[in-house]
Amino acid sequence: MAEPELAKKLARRQVINSSEIVCSINQTFNPYTEFPDFSRKEIKEYEKMFKMYDVGGDRYIDFEDLKRMMEKLGAPQTHLALKNMIYEVDENNDNRIDFREFLMIFWKARAGELSAGSGLLELAHLTNIDVDKAGVGGAKTFFEAKIEQQKRTNKFEEEIKSEQEERRQHEKERKQRKAEFLEKAQFFQKTAA
């Protein structure tokens, strides 16, 4: 009985040791460079979701946090299923999910690396789109947009340029309002004198 479990752990350890994606505690993690498949907005949304379910505020989703998350999403899991969910993405073997490992769930779901019966696949689907709210047509539009988004090669550059242009426009409007204010102030100073 213990042999299959030991074999599974050894196989997992070999995958982790041979992988170049191991993140040590002292290593800084940049989600934008490590997960280029995600847009900046997606990463920010995932971060917001992660913080919402990180009840303890310790920057980890532990067993209890994951249990609450799955219950809130309407897909409660058994004790064993929750442990398996953590085990499937827990690369540093601390029995909890950090933000990098959380992003791995969605990355693996996109890549089709999660098994059909996996609670993680269910989690990824429940948090990506709510078909009840968007409807079937909304889901179709959502997936078409996702495919189109993945085809873009310079999406980060486009987003950054868009943000910069938006800031320039706000700054231009602010300067224009300031100039108009000073013009009106000079008018009132002339009439008061």
C-alpha positions as CSV (number, residue, x, y, z in Angstrom):
1,M,0.0,0.0,0.0
2,A,2.8,2.4,0.8
3,E,4.8,1.6,-2.3
4,P,2.6,3.4,-4.8
5,E,2.5,6.5,-2.6
6,L,6.3,6.4,-2.2
7,A,6.7,6.0,-6.0
8,K,4.4,8.9,-6.6
9,K,6.4,11.1,-4.2
10,L,9.7,10.1,-5.8
11,A,8.4,10.7,-9.3
12,R,7.1,14.2,-8.2
13,R,10.5,15.0,-6.6
14,Q,12.3,14.0,-9.8
15,V,10.1,16.3,-11.8
16,I,10.6,19.2,-9.4
17,N,14.4,18.6,-9.3
18,S,14.7,18.5,-13.1
19,S,12.5,21.5,-13.6
20,E,13.9,24.9,-14.3
21,I,10.9,26.5,-12.8
22,V,11.6,25.9,-9.1
23,C,11.2,29.0,-7.1
24,S,13.3,29.3,-3.9
25,I,12.2,31.4,-0.9
26,N,15.1,33.9,-1.5
27,Q,14.4,34.2,-5.2
28,T,12.3,37.1,-6.3
29,F,9.2,36.1,-8.4
30,N,8.0,38.3,-11.2
31,P,4.6,36.9,-12.5
32,Y,4.8,39.1,-15.7
33,T,8.0,37.5,-16.9
34,E,7.3,34.0,-15.6
35,F,3.8,33.8,-17.0
36,P,3.9,35.7,-20.3
37,D,0.7,33.8,-21.4
38,F,-1.3,36.0,-19.0
39,S,-2.1,39.6,-19.6
40,R,-1.3,42.2,-17.0
41,K,-5.0,42.5,-16.2
42,E,-5.4,38.8,-15.8
43,I,-2.5,38.6,-13.3
44,K,-3.9,41.5,-11.4
45,E,-7.3,39.7,-11.3
46,Y,-5.7,36.5,-10.1
47,E,-3.8,38.4,-7.5
48,K,-7.0,40.1,-6.3
49,M,-8.7,36.7,-6.1
50,F,-5.7,35.2,-4.3
51,K,-5.8,37.9,-1.6
52,M,-9.5,37.5,-1.2
53,Y,-9.2,33.8,-0.4
54,D,-6.0,34.2,1.7
55,V,-8.0,34.7,4.9
56,G,-5.0,34.8,7.2
57,G,-3.2,37.4,5.1
58,D,0.0,35.4,5.2
59,R,0.4,35.3,1.4
60,Y,-0.5,31.6,1.3
61,I,-3.6,29.6,0.7
62,D,-3.5,26.8,3.2
63,F,-5.8,23.8,3.5
64,E,-8.6,25.7,5.4
65,D,-8.4,28.7,2.9
66,L,-8.7,26.3,0.0
67,K,-11.6,24.5,1.6
68,R,-13.5,27.9,2.1
69,M,-12.6,28.9,-1.4
70,M,-14.1,25.8,-3.0
71,E,-17.2,26.0,-0.8
72,K,-17.7,29.7,-1.8
73,L,-17.3,28.7,-5.5
74,G,-20.0,26.1,-5.0
75,A,-17.7,23.1,-5.5
76,P,-17.0,21.7,-2.1
77,Q,-14.3,19.1,-2.0
78,T,-13.5,16.2,0.3
79,H,-10.6,16.3,2.7
80,L,-8.5,14.0,0.4
81,A,-9.4,15.9,-2.7
82,L,-8.3,19.2,-1.1
83,K,-5.0,17.6,-0.1
84,N,-4.5,16.3,-3.6
85,M,-5.3,19.8,-5.0
86,I,-2.5,21.3,-2.9
87,Y,-0.1,18.4,-3.7
88,E,-0.6,18.9,-7.4
89,V,0.8,22.4,-7.5
90,D,2.9,22.6,-4.2
91,E,6.4,22.7,-5.7
92,N,8.2,23.6,-2.4
93,N,6.4,21.0,-0.3
94,D,5.2,23.4,2.4
95,N,1.6,22.1,2.1
96,R,0.1,25.4,1.1
97,I,-0.2,27.4,-2.1
98,D,1.7,30.6,-2.7
99,F,0.8,33.1,-5.4
100,R,3.2,31.6,-7.9
101,E,1.7,28.1,-7.4
102,F,-1.8,29.7,-7.6
103,L,-0.9,31.1,-11.0
104,M,0.4,27.6,-12.0
105,I,-3.2,26.3,-11.6
106,F,-4.5,28.6,-14.3
107,W,-1.4,28.1,-16.5
108,K,-1.8,24.3,-16.3
109,A,-5.5,24.6,-17.0
110,R,-4.8,26.6,-20.2
111,A,-2.1,24.2,-21.2
112,G,-4.4,21.2,-20.7
113,E,-2.1,19.7,-18.0
114,L,-4.8,19.2,-15.4
115,S,-6.7,15.9,-15.3
116,A,-10.4,16.0,-16.0
117,G,-11.5,14.9,-12.5
118,S,-9.1,17.3,-10.8
119,G,-10.4,19.8,-8.3
120,L,-7.9,22.3,-9.7
121,L,-9.4,22.1,-13.1
122,E,-12.8,22.7,-11.6
123,L,-11.3,25.7,-9.6
124,A,-9.8,27.1,-12.8
125,H,-13.1,26.8,-14.7
126,L,-15.2,28.3,-11.9
127,T,-12.9,31.3,-11.5
128,N,-12.3,32.0,-15.2
129,I,-15.9,32.4,-16.3
130,D,-19.3,32.0,-14.7
131,V,-21.5,30.6,-17.5
132,D,-24.7,31.3,-15.4
133,K,-23.9,35.0,-15.5
134,A,-22.4,35.3,-19.0
135,G,-24.7,32.7,-20.7
136,V,-23.6,30.4,-23.4
137,G,-23.2,33.2,-25.9
138,G,-21.0,35.0,-23.3
139,A,-18.9,31.9,-22.9
140,K,-18.5,31.6,-26.7
141,T,-17.4,35.2,-26.8
142,F,-15.1,34.7,-23.9
143,F,-13.3,31.8,-25.4
144,E,-13.0,33.5,-28.8
145,A,-11.5,36.5,-27.1
146,K,-9.0,34.2,-25.2
147,I,-7.9,32.6,-28.5
148,E,-7.4,36.0,-30.0
149,Q,-5.5,37.2,-27.0
150,Q,-3.1,34.3,-27.2
151,K,-2.3,35.1,-30.8
152,R,-1.0,38.5,-29.9
153,T,2.7,38.5,-29.5
154,N,3.4,41.9,-28.0
155,K,0.4,42.2,-25.6
156,F,2.5,43.5,-22.7
157,E,4.0,46.2,-24.9
158,E,0.5,47.2,-26.1
159,E,-0.9,47.3,-22.6
160,I,2.0,49.4,-21.3
161,K,1.8,51.8,-24.2
162,S,-2.0,52.1,-23.6
163,E,-1.4,52.9,-19.9
164,Q,1.3,55.4,-20.8
165,E,-1.0,57.1,-23.3
166,E,-3.8,57.2,-20.7
167,R,-1.4,58.9,-18.2
168,R,-0.2,61.4,-20.9
169,Q,-3.8,62.3,-21.7
170,H,-4.7,62.8,-18.0
171,E,-1.6,65.0,-17.5
172,K,-2.5,67.0,-20.6
173,E,-6.0,67.5,-19.3
174,R,-4.7,68.5,-15.9
175,K,-2.3,71.1,-17.4
176,Q,-5.2,72.5,-19.5
177,R,-7.4,72.9,-16.4
178,K,-4.6,74.6,-14.5
179,A,-4.0,77.0,-17.4
180,E,-7.7,77.8,-17.6
181,F,-7.8,78.4,-13.8
182,L,-4.8,80.7,-13.9
183,E,-6.3,82.7,-16.8
184,K,-9.5,83.1,-14.8
185,A,-7.6,84.1,-11.7
186,Q,-5.7,86.8,-13.7
187,F,-9.0,88.1,-15.0
188,F,-10.3,88.5,-11.5
189,Q,-7.1,90.1,-10.3
190,K,-7.3,92.7,-13.1
191,T,-11.0,93.5,-12.3
192,A,-10.3,93.7,-8.5
193,A,-7.4,96.2,-9.1
